[in-house]
């Protein structure tokens, strides 16, 4: 159990100590993941940025992911869920456009404060406050790897054991502190799991942008 996202990030940083002073680029998945990533970037003396991905929500069950989409519009679809729910292509496309619009709005807002940091040749650490289905993290991994980094590490406080095993096979290193078999939701592993809004993310990005001037 973690007290909050900061506590989770500090514990994660202990397992990532080898990256300290190697100037890693820590990418947070908005919004809660940016809180975790900012602490990691500070502890590891690295840089901070965001990677923008969104869950594609299943019809009638917005908590269930039928896939995900990255900031370039590339989709990862969970065909087993789509087939079970018999989701038509036009409904998938409608959800894609909704989530892509949110990504574009956030990109415009965030990039005014913090221009995108190039990933090529960098040591990348991708972080979130936890994963459930792993869909958004999978989209993030694909987007990051397309930019030819030196290496990619996933750093997570918590995630279901099966999803963690699957994601681990996609990257150079996986660090996840808790992998419970009886996983229900990310928030159950935090004493305090307050909502993070866009203003919070912008304040964090502004702080890091100011520190590099």
Buried (B, 14 or more C-beta within 10 A) or exposed (E): EBEBBBBBBBBBBEEBEEBEEEEBBBBBBBBBBBBBBBBBBBBBEBBBBBBBBBBBBBBEEEEBBBBBBBBEEEBBBBEEBBEEBEBEEEBBEEBBEEBBEEBEEBBEBBEEBBEBBEBEEBBBBBBBBBBBBBBBBBBBBBBBBEBEBBBBBBBBBBBBBEBBEBBBEBBEBBBBBBBEEEBEEBBEBBEEBEEBEEEBBBEBBBBBEEEEE
